[in-house]
Amino acid sequence: MSGPAIAVAGVMPRTRMPPFYQSASVFCMPSLIEPLGIAALEASLFRLPVVATRIDGFLETVTDQETGILVPVNDPAAIAAALRRLFDDPALARRMGLAGHGRNAARFNRNKVGDRLRAMAETIAPRLRQAA
């Protein structure tokens, strides 16, 4: 029995990413710094479970044990264990990928983000006028 094939994509233009997402069964991004977690959102569009580090950007876009697995920073053993868990349990990986897709499609679609930005602007604008 052979192990899973692993590809490290590295840095590339966003337009070249879809084939990588489409051929993947898990998305792993053990970042040290990730302010927005956009990569996890992109992976969830392709219904991939996410293994990522427990840092700010991923705390917004990955629900630990529901849409993926969050691991401590600089912990290769935890990353390996999370990947092994998902590779060994394809049904779990599928459930997490579907959950991530549903959660993030509902939470981060353009209308929802636009509504939140509008509400924030409506709250801030009066204070800005008063300060001016």
Phi and psi in radians as a Rosetta constraint file:
Dihedral C 1 N 2 CA 2 C 2 CIRCULARHARMONIC -1.741 0.35
Dihedral N 2 CA 2 C 2 N 3 CIRCULARHARMONIC 2.772 0.35
Dihedral C 2 N 3 CA 3 C 3 CIRCULARHARMONIC -1.421 0.35
Dihedral N 3 CA 3 C 3 N 4 CIRCULARHARMONIC 3.119 0.35
Dihedral C 3 N 4 CA 4 C 4 CIRCULARHARMONIC -1.202 0.35
Dihedral N 4 CA 4 C 4 N 5 CIRCULARHARMONIC 2.621 0.35
Dihedral C 4 N 5 CA 5 C 5 CIRCULARHARMONIC -1.376 0.35
Dihedral N 5 CA 5 C 5 N 6 CIRCULARHARMONIC 2.356 0.35
Dihedral C 5 N 6 CA 6 C 6 CIRCULARHARMONIC -2.125 0.35
Dihedral N 6 CA 6 C 6 N 7 CIRCULARHARMONIC 2.270 0.35
Dihedral C 6 N 7 CA 7 C 7 CIRCULARHARMONIC -2.109 0.35
Dihedral N 7 CA 7 C 7 N 8 CIRCULARHARMONIC 2.288 0.35
Dihedral C 7 N 8 CA 8 C 8 CIRCULARHARMONIC -1.792 0.35
Dihedral N 8 CA 8 C 8 N 9 CIRCULARHARMONIC 1.931 0.35
Dihedral C 8 N 9 CA 9 C 9 CIRCULARHARMONIC -1.305 0.35
Dihedral N 9 CA 9 C 9 N 10 CIRCULARHARMONIC -0.567 0.35
Dihedral C 9 N 10 CA 10 C 10 CIRCULARHARMONIC 1.240 0.35
Dihedral N 10 CA 10 C 10 N 11 CIRCULARHARMONIC -2.852 0.35
Dihedral C 10 N 11 CA 11 C 11 CIRCULARHARMONIC -1.470 0.35
Dihedral N 11 CA 11 C 11 N 12 CIRCULARHARMONIC 2.265 0.35
Dihedral C 11 N 12 CA 12 C 12 CIRCULARHARMONIC -2.722 0.35
Dihedral N 12 CA 12 C 12 N 13 CIRCULARHARMONIC 2.813 0.35
Dihedral C 12 N 13 CA 13 C 13 CIRCULARHARMONIC -1.075 0.35
Dihedral N 13 CA 13 C 13 N 14 CIRCULARHARMONIC 2.542 0.35
Dihedral C 13 N 14 CA 14 C 14 CIRCULARHARMONIC -0.973 0.35
Dihedral N 14 CA 14 C 14 N 15 CIRCULARHARMONIC -0.581 0.35
Dihedral C 14 N 15 CA 15 C 15 CIRCULARHARMONIC -1.155 0.35
Dihedral N 15 CA 15 C 15 N 16 CIRCULARHARMONIC -0.343 0.35
Dihedral C 15 N 16 CA 16 C 16 CIRCULARHARMONIC -1.654 0.35
Dihedral N 16 CA 16 C 16 N 17 CIRCULARHARMONIC -0.006 0.35
Dihedral C 16 N 17 CA 17 C 17 CIRCULARHARMONIC -1.372 0.35
Dihedral N 17 CA 17 C 17 N 18 CIRCULARHARMONIC -0.617 0.35
Dihedral C 17 N 18 CA 18 C 18 CIRCULARHARMONIC -0.861 0.35
Dihedral N 18 CA 18 C 18 N 19 CIRCULARHARMONIC -0.752 0.35
Dihedral C 18 N 19 CA 19 C 19 CIRCULARHARMONIC -1.079 0.35
Dihedral N 19 CA 19 C 19 N 20 CIRCULARHARMONIC -0.560 0.35
Dihedral C 19 N 20 CA 20 C 20 CIRCULARHARMONIC -1.179 0.35
Dihedral N 20 CA 20 C 20 N 21 CIRCULARHARMONIC -0.803 0.35
Dihedral C 20 N 21 CA 21 C 21 CIRCULARHARMONIC -1.077 0.35
Dihedral N 21 CA 21 C 21 N 22 CIRCULARHARMONIC -0.758 0.35
Dihedral C 21 N 22 CA 22 C 22 CIRCULARHARMONIC -1.124 0.35
Dihedral N 22 CA 22 C 22 N 23 CIRCULARHARMONIC -0.545 0.35
Dihedral C 22 N 23 CA 23 C 23 CIRCULARHARMONIC -1.619 0.35
Dihedral N 23 CA 23 C 23 N 24 CIRCULARHARMONIC -0.086 0.35
Dihedral C 23 N 24 CA 24 C 24 CIRCULARHARMONIC -1.519 0.35
Dihedral N 24 CA 24 C 24 N 25 CIRCULARHARMONIC 2.752 0.35
Dihedral C 24 N 25 CA 25 C 25 CIRCULARHARMONIC -1.969 0.35
Dihedral N 25 CA 25 C 25 N 26 CIRCULARHARMONIC -0.300 0.35
Dihedral C 25 N 26 CA 26 C 26 CIRCULARHARMONIC -2.579 0.35
Dihedral N 26 CA 26 C 26 N 27 CIRCULARHARMONIC 2.535 0.35
Dihedral C 26 N 27 CA 27 C 27 CIRCULARHARMONIC -1.947 0.35
Dihedral N 27 CA 27 C 27 N 28 CIRCULARHARMONIC 2.214 0.35
Dihedral C 27 N 28 CA 28 C 28 CIRCULARHARMONIC -2.182 0.35
Dihedral N 28 CA 28 C 28 N 29 CIRCULARHARMONIC 2.224 0.35
Dihedral C 28 N 29 CA 29 C 29 CIRCULARHARMONIC -2.473 0.35
Dihedral N 29 CA 29 C 29 N 30 CIRCULARHARMONIC 1.535 0.35
Dihedral C 29 N 30 CA 30 C 30 CIRCULARHARMONIC -1.483 0.35
Dihedral N 30 CA 30 C 30 N 31 CIRCULARHARMONIC 1.111 0.35
Dihedral C 30 N 31 CA 31 C 31 CIRCULARHARMONIC -1.238 0.35
Dihedral N 31 CA 31 C 31 N 32 CIRCULARHARMONIC 2.693 0.35
Dihedral C 31 N 32 CA 32 C 32 CIRCULARHARMONIC -1.560 0.35
Dihedral N 32 CA 32 C 32 N 33 CIRCULARHARMONIC -0.598 0.35
Dihedral C 32 N 33 CA 33 C 33 CIRCULARHARMONIC -2.371 0.35
Dihedral N 33 CA 33 C 33 N 34 CIRCULARHARMONIC 2.281 0.35
Dihedral C 33 N 34 CA 34 C 34 CIRCULARHARMONIC -2.659 0.35
Dihedral N 34 CA 34 C 34 N 35 CIRCULARHARMONIC 1.600 0.35
Dihedral C 34 N 35 CA 35 C 35 CIRCULARHARMONIC -1.207 0.35
Dihedral N 35 CA 35 C 35 N 36 CIRCULARHARMONIC -0.479 0.35
Dihedral C 35 N 36 CA 36 C 36 CIRCULARHARMONIC -2.107 0.35
Dihedral N 36 CA 36 C 36 N 37 CIRCULARHARMONIC -0.392 0.35
Dihedral C 36 N 37 CA 37 C 37 CIRCULARHARMONIC 1.217 0.35
Dihedral N 37 CA 37 C 37 N 38 CIRCULARHARMONIC 0.434 0.35
Dihedral C 37 N 38 CA 38 C 38 CIRCULARHARMONIC -1.070 0.35
Dihedral N 38 CA 38 C 38 N 39 CIRCULARHARMONIC -0.660 0.35
Dihedral C 38 N 39 CA 39 C 39 CIRCULARHARMONIC -1.060 0.35
Dihedral N 39 CA 39 C 39 N 40 CIRCULARHARMONIC -0.662 0.35
Dihedral C 39 N 40 CA 40 C 40 CIRCULARHARMONIC -1.159 0.35
Dihedral N 40 CA 40 C 40 N 41 CIRCULARHARMONIC -0.640 0.35
Dihedral C 40 N 41 CA 41 C 41 CIRCULARHARMONIC -1.120 0.35
Dihedral N 41 CA 41 C 41 N 42 CIRCULARHARMONIC -0.764 0.35
Dihedral C 41 N 42 CA 42 C 42 CIRCULARHARMONIC -1.074 0.35
Dihedral N 42 CA 42 C 42 N 43 CIRCULARHARMONIC -0.774 0.35
Dihedral C 42 N 43 CA 43 C 43 CIRCULARHARMONIC -1.065 0.35
Dihedral N 43 CA 43 C 43 N 44 CIRCULARHARMONIC -0.665 0.35
Dihedral C 43 N 44 CA 44 C 44 CIRCULARHARMONIC -1.184 0.35
Dihedral N 44 CA 44 C 44 N 45 CIRCULARHARMONIC -0.466 0.35
Dihedral C 44 N 45 CA 45 C 45 CIRCULARHARMONIC -1.072 0.35
Dihedral N 45 CA 45 C 45 N 46 CIRCULARHARMONIC -0.491 0.35
Dihedral C 45 N 46 CA 46 C 46 CIRCULARHARMONIC -1.702 0.35
Dihedral N 46 CA 46 C 46 N 47 CIRCULARHARMONIC 0.234 0.35
Dihedral C 46 N 47 CA 47 C 47 CIRCULARHARMONIC 1.058 0.35
Dihedral N 47 CA 47 C 47 N 48 CIRCULARHARMONIC 0.678 0.35
Dihedral C 47 N 48 CA 48 C 48 CIRCULARHARMONIC -1.727 0.35
Dihedral N 48 CA 48 C 48 N 49 CIRCULARHARMONIC 2.388 0.35
Dihedral C 48 N 49 CA 49 C 49 CIRCULARHARMONIC -1.234 0.35
Dihedral N 49 CA 49 C 49 N 50 CIRCULARHARMONIC 2.626 0.35
Dihedral C 49 N 50 CA 50 C 50 CIRCULARHARMONIC -2.020 0.35
Dihedral N 50 CA 50 C 50 N 51 CIRCULARHARMONIC 2.321 0.35
Dihedral C 50 N 51 CA 51 C 51 CIRCULARHARMONIC -1.924 0.35
Dihedral N 51 CA 51 C 51 N 52 CIRCULARHARMONIC 2.081 0.35
Dihedral C 51 N 52 CA 52 C 52 CIRCULARHARMONIC -2.562 0.35
Dihedral N 52 CA 52 C 52 N 53 CIRCULARHARMONIC 2.913 0.35
Dihedral C 52 N 53 CA 53 C 53 CIRCULARHARMONIC -1.388 0.35
Dihedral N 53 CA 53 C 53 N 54 CIRCULARHARMONIC 2.640 0.35
Dihedral C 53 N 54 CA 54 C 54 CIRCULARHARMONIC -1.385 0.35
Dihedral N 54 CA 54 C 54 N 55 CIRCULARHARMONIC 1.358 0.35
Dihedral C 54 N 55 CA 55 C 55 CIRCULARHARMONIC -2.333 0.35
Dihedral N 55 CA 55 C 55 N 56 CIRCULARHARMONIC 2.931 0.35
Dihedral C 55 N 56 CA 56 C 56 CIRCULARHARMONIC -0.802 0.35
Dihedral N 56 CA 56 C 56 N 57 CIRCULARHARMONIC -1.000 0.35
Dihedral C 56 N 57 CA 57 C 57 CIRCULARHARMONIC -1.032 0.35
Dihedral N 57 CA 57 C 57 N 58 CIRCULARHARMONIC -0.670 0.35
Dihedral C 57 N 58 CA 58 C 58 CIRCULARHARMONIC -1.388 0.35
Dihedral N 58 CA 58 C 58 N 59 CIRCULARHARMONIC -0.397 0.35
Dihedral C 58 N 59 CA 59 C 59 CIRCULARHARMONIC -1.130 0.35
Dihedral N 59 CA 59 C 59 N 60 CIRCULARHARMONIC -0.445 0.35
Dihedral C 59 N 60 CA 60 C 60 CIRCULARHARMONIC -1.435 0.35
Dihedral N 60 CA 60 C 60 N 61 CIRCULARHARMONIC -0.542 0.35
Dihedral C 60 N 61 CA 61 C 61 CIRCULARHARMONIC -1.950 0.35
Dihedral N 61 CA 61 C 61 N 62 CIRCULARHARMONIC -0.166 0.35
Dihedral C 61 N 62 CA 62 C 62 CIRCULARHARMONIC -2.210 0.35
Dihedral N 62 CA 62 C 62 N 63 CIRCULARHARMONIC 2.177 0.35
Dihedral C 62 N 63 CA 63 C 63 CIRCULARHARMONIC -1.668 0.35
Dihedral N 63 CA 63 C 63 N 64 CIRCULARHARMONIC 1.955 0.35
Dihedral C 63 N 64 CA 64 C 64 CIRCULARHARMONIC -0.977 0.35
Dihedral N 64 CA 64 C 64 N 65 CIRCULARHARMONIC 2.289 0.35
Dihedral C 64 N 65 CA 65 C 65 CIRCULARHARMONIC 1.242 0.35
Dihedral N 65 CA 65 C 65 N 66 CIRCULARHARMONIC 0.047 0.35
Dihedral C 65 N 66 CA 66 C 66 CIRCULARHARMONIC -2.058 0.35
Dihedral N 66 CA 66 C 66 N 67 CIRCULARHARMONIC -0.918 0.35
Dihedral C 66 N 67 CA 67 C 67 CIRCULARHARMONIC -1.912 0.35
Dihedral N 67 CA 67 C 67 N 68 CIRCULARHARMONIC -0.079 0.35
Dihedral C 67 N 68 CA 68 C 68 CIRCULARHARMONIC 3.031 0.35
Dihedral N 68 CA 68 C 68 N 69 CIRCULARHARMONIC -2.901 0.35
Dihedral C 68 N 69 CA 69 C 69 CIRCULARHARMONIC -2.224 0.35
Dihedral N 69 CA 69 C 69 N 70 CIRCULARHARMONIC 2.172 0.35
Dihedral C 69 N 70 CA 70 C 70 CIRCULARHARMONIC -1.693 0.35
Dihedral N 70 CA 70 C 70 N 71 CIRCULARHARMONIC 2.352 0.35
Dihedral C 70 N 71 CA 71 C 71 CIRCULARHARMONIC -2.144 0.35
Dihedral N 71 CA 71 C 71 N 72 CIRCULARHARMONIC 2.766 0.35
Dihedral C 71 N 72 CA 72 C 72 CIRCULARHARMONIC -1.117 0.35
Dihedral N 72 CA 72 C 72 N 73 CIRCULARHARMONIC 2.658 0.35
Dihedral C 72 N 73 CA 73 C 73 CIRCULARHARMONIC -1.139 0.35
Dihedral N 73 CA 73 C 73 N 74 CIRCULARHARMONIC 2.508 0.35
Dihedral C 73 N 74 CA 74 C 74 CIRCULARHARMONIC 1.000 0.35
Dihedral N 74 CA 74 C 74 N 75 CIRCULARHARMONIC 0.724 0.35
Dihedral C 74 N 75 CA 75 C 75 CIRCULARHARMONIC -2.235 0.35
Dihedral N 75 CA 75 C 75 N 76 CIRCULARHARMONIC 1.412 0.35
Dihedral C 75 N 76 CA 76 C 76 CIRCULARHARMONIC -1.010 0.35
Dihedral N 76 CA 76 C 76 N 77 CIRCULARHARMONIC -0.601 0.35
Dihedral C 76 N 77 CA 77 C 77 CIRCULARHARMONIC -1.122 0.35
Dihedral N 77 CA 77 C 77 N 78 CIRCULARHARMONIC -0.693 0.35
Dihedral C 77 N 78 CA 78 C 78 CIRCULARHARMONIC -1.181 0.35
Dihedral N 78 CA 78 C 78 N 79 CIRCULARHARMONIC -0.666 0.35
Dihedral C 78 N 79 CA 79 C 79 CIRCULARHARMONIC -1.106 0.35
Dihedral N 79 CA 79 C 79 N 80 CIRCULARHARMONIC -0.832 0.35
Dihedral C 79 N 80 CA 80 C 80 CIRCULARHARMONIC -1.055 0.35
Dihedral N 80 CA 80 C 80 N 81 CIRCULARHARMONIC -0.739 0.35
Dihedral C 80 N 81 CA 81 C 81 CIRCULARHARMONIC -1.128 0.35
Dihedral N 81 CA 81 C 81 N 82 CIRCULARHARMONIC -0.718 0.35
Dihedral C 81 N 82 CA 82 C 82 CIRCULARHARMONIC -1.142 0.35
Dihedral N 82 CA 82 C 82 N 83 CIRCULARHARMONIC -0.771 0.35
Dihedral C 82 N 83 CA 83 C 83 CIRCULARHARMONIC -1.113 0.35
Dihedral N 83 CA 83 C 83 N 84 CIRCULARHARMONIC -0.782 0.35
Dihedral C 83 N 84 CA 84 C 84 CIRCULARHARMONIC -1.042 0.35
Dihedral N 84 CA 84 C 84 N 85 CIRCULARHARMONIC -0.740 0.35
Dihedral C 84 N 85 CA 85 C 85 CIRCULARHARMONIC -1.022 0.35
Dihedral N 85 CA 85 C 85 N 86 CIRCULARHARMONIC -0.766 0.35
Dihedral C 85 N 86 CA 86 C 86 CIRCULARHARMONIC -1.280 0.35
Dihedral N 86 CA 86 C 86 N 87 CIRCULARHARMONIC -0.678 0.35
Dihedral C 86 N 87 CA 87 C 87 CIRCULARHARMONIC -1.183 0.35
Dihedral N 87 CA 87 C 87 N 88 CIRCULARHARMONIC -0.612 0.35
Dihedral C 87 N 88 CA 88 C 88 CIRCULARHARMONIC -1.351 0.35
Dihedral N 88 CA 88 C 88 N 89 CIRCULARHARMONIC -0.325 0.35
Dihedral C 88 N 89 CA 89 C 89 CIRCULARHARMONIC -2.263 0.35
Dihedral N 89 CA 89 C 89 N 90 CIRCULARHARMONIC 1.344 0.35
Dihedral C 89 N 90 CA 90 C 90 CIRCULARHARMONIC -1.007 0.35
Dihedral N 90 CA 90 C 90 N 91 CIRCULARHARMONIC -0.520 0.35
Dihedral C 90 N 91 CA 91 C 91 CIRCULARHARMONIC -1.167 0.35
Dihedral N 91 CA 91 C 91 N 92 CIRCULARHARMONIC -0.716 0.35
Dihedral C 91 N 92 CA 92 C 92 CIRCULARHARMONIC -1.105 0.35
Dihedral N 92 CA 92 C 92 N 93 CIRCULARHARMONIC -0.786 0.35
Dihedral C 92 N 93 CA 93 C 93 CIRCULARHARMONIC -1.032 0.35
Dihedral N 93 CA 93 C 93 N 94 CIRCULARHARMONIC -0.755 0.35
Dihedral C 93 N 94 CA 94 C 94 CIRCULARHARMONIC -1.101 0.35
Dihedral N 94 CA 94 C 94 N 95 CIRCULARHARMONIC -0.779 0.35
Dihedral C 94 N 95 CA 95 C 95 CIRCULARHARMONIC -1.069 0.35
Dihedral N 95 CA 95 C 95 N 96 CIRCULARHARMONIC -0.779 0.35
Dihedral C 95 N 96 CA 96 C 96 CIRCULARHARMONIC -1.120 0.35
Dihedral N 96 CA 96 C 96 N 97 CIRCULARHARMONIC -0.722 0.35
Dihedral C 96 N 97 CA 97 C 97 CIRCULARHARMONIC -1.089 0.35
Dihedral N 97 CA 97 C 97 N 98 CIRCULARHARMONIC -0.753 0.35
Dihedral C 97 N 98 CA 98 C 98 CIRCULARHARMONIC -1.168 0.35
Dihedral N 98 CA 98 C 98 N 99 CIRCULARHARMONIC -0.698 0.35
Dihedral C 98 N 99 CA 99 C 99 CIRCULARHARMONIC -1.117 0.35
Dihedral N 99 CA 99 C 99 N 100 CIRCULARHARMONIC -0.723 0.35
Dihedral C 99 N 100 CA 100 C 100 CIRCULARHARMONIC -1.123 0.35
Dihedral N 100 CA 100 C 100 N 101 CIRCULARHARMONIC -0.712 0.35
Dihedral C 100 N 101 CA 101 C 101 CIRCULARHARMONIC -1.076 0.35
Dihedral N 101 CA 101 C 101 N 102 CIRCULARHARMONIC -0.854 0.35
Dihedral C 101 N 102 CA 102 C 102 CIRCULARHARMONIC -1.099 0.35
Dihedral N 102 CA 102 C 102 N 103 CIRCULARHARMONIC -0.810 0.35
Dihedral C 102 N 103 CA 103 C 103 CIRCULARHARMONIC -1.108 0.35
Dihedral N 103 CA 103 C 103 N 104 CIRCULARHARMONIC -0.863 0.35
Dihedral C 103 N 104 CA 104 C 104 CIRCULARHARMONIC -1.327 0.35
Dihedral N 104 CA 104 C 104 N 105 CIRCULARHARMONIC -0.559 0.35
Dihedral C 104 N 105 CA 105 C 105 CIRCULARHARMONIC -1.119 0.35
Dihedral N 105 CA 105 C 105 N 106 CIRCULARHARMONIC -0.663 0.35
Dihedral C 105 N 106 CA 106 C 106 CIRCULARHARMONIC -1.313 0.35
Dihedral N 106 CA 106 C 106 N 107 CIRCULARHARMONIC -0.689 0.35
Dihedral C 106 N 107 CA 107 C 107 CIRCULARHARMONIC -1.467 0.35
Dihedral N 107 CA 107 C 107 N 108 CIRCULARHARMONIC -0.560 0.35
Dihedral C 107 N 108 CA 108 C 108 CIRCULARHARMONIC -2.062 0.35
Dihedral N 108 CA 108 C 108 N 109 CIRCULARHARMONIC 0.369 0.35
Dihedral C 108 N 109 CA 109 C 109 CIRCULARHARMONIC -1.268 0.35
Dihedral N 109 CA 109 C 109 N 110 CIRCULARHARMONIC 2.846 0.35
Dihedral C 109 N 110 CA 110 C 110 CIRCULARHARMONIC -1.015 0.35
Dihedral N 110 CA 110 C 110 N 111 CIRCULARHARMONIC -0.684 0.35
Dihedral C 110 N 111 CA 111 C 111 CIRCULARHARMONIC -1.149 0.35
Dihedral N 111 CA 111 C 111 N 112 CIRCULARHARMONIC -0.796 0.35
Dihedral C 111 N 112 CA 112 C 112 CIRCULARHARMONIC -1.118 0.35
Dihedral N 112 CA 112 C 112 N 113 CIRCULARHARMONIC -0.787 0.35
Dihedral C 112 N 113 CA 113 C 113 CIRCULARHARMONIC -1.116 0.35
Dihedral N 113 CA 113 C 113 N 114 CIRCULARHARMONIC -0.736 0.35
Dihedral C 113 N 114 CA 114 C 114 CIRCULARHARMONIC -1.066 0.35
Dihedral N 114 CA 114 C 114 N 115 CIRCULARHARMONIC -0.735 0.35
Dihedral C 114 N 115 CA 115 C 115 CIRCULARHARMONIC -1.088 0.35
Dihedral N 115 CA 115 C 115 N 116 CIRCULARHARMONIC -0.743 0.35
Dihedral C 115 N 116 CA 116 C 116 CIRCULARHARMONIC -1.150 0.35
Dihedral N 116 CA 116 C 116 N 117 CIRCULARHARMONIC -0.717 0.35
Dihedral C 116 N 117 CA 117 C 117 CIRCULARHARMONIC -1.136 0.35
Dihedral N 117 CA 117 C 117 N 118 CIRCULARHARMONIC -0.709 0.35
Dihedral C 117 N 118 CA 118 C 118 CIRCULARHARMONIC -1.097 0.35
Dihedral N 118 CA 118 C 118 N 119 CIRCULARHARMONIC -0.789 0.35
Dihedral C 118 N 119 CA 119 C 119 CIRCULARHARMONIC -1.081 0.35
Dihedral N 119 CA 119 C 119 N 120 CIRCULARHARMONIC -0.711 0.35
Dihedral C 119 N 120 CA 120 C 120 CIRCULARHARMONIC -1.130 0.35
Dihedral N 120 CA 120 C 120 N 121 CIRCULARHARMONIC -0.763 0.35
Dihedral C 120 N 121 CA 121 C 121 CIRCULARHARMONIC -1.112 0.35
Dihedral N 121 CA 121 C 121 N 122 CIRCULARHARMONIC -0.695 0.35
Dihedral C 121 N 122 CA 122 C 122 CIRCULARHARMONIC -1.158 0.35
Dihedral N 122 CA 122 C 122 N 123 CIRCULARHARMONIC -0.512 0.35
Dihedral C 122 N 123 CA 123 C 123 CIRCULARHARMONIC -1.334 0.35
Dihedral N 123 CA 123 C 123 N 124 CIRCULARHARMONIC -0.690 0.35
Dihedral C 123 N 124 CA 124 C 124 CIRCULARHARMONIC -1.412 0.35
Dihedral N 124 CA 124 C 124 N 125 CIRCULARHARMONIC -0.645 0.35
Dihedral C 124 N 125 CA 125 C 125 CIRCULARHARMONIC -0.939 0.35
Dihedral N 125 CA 125 C 125 N 126 CIRCULARHARMONIC -0.827 0.35
Dihedral C 125 N 126 CA 126 C 126 CIRCULARHARMONIC -1.052 0.35
Dihedral N 126 CA 126 C 126 N 127 CIRCULARHARMONIC -0.668 0.35
Dihedral C 126 N 127 CA 127 C 127 CIRCULARHARMONIC -1.178 0.35
Dihedral N 127 CA 127 C 127 N 128 CIRCULARHARMONIC -0.622 0.35
Dihedral C 127 N 128 CA 128 C 128 CIRCULARHARMONIC -1.154 0.35
Dihedral N 128 CA 128 C 128 N 129 CIRCULARHARMONIC -0.708 0.35
Dihedral C 128 N 129 CA 129 C 129 CIRCULARHARMONIC -1.090 0.35
Dihedral N 129 CA 129 C 129 N 130 CIRCULARHARMONIC -0.725 0.35
Dihedral C 129 N 130 CA 130 C 130 CIRCULARHARMONIC -1.134 0.35
Dihedral N 130 CA 130 C 130 N 131 CIRCULARHARMONIC -0.685 0.35
Dihedral C 130 N 131 CA 131 C 131 CIRCULARHARMONIC -1.211 0.35
Dihedral N 131 CA 131 C 131 N 132 CIRCULARHARMONIC -0.520 0.35
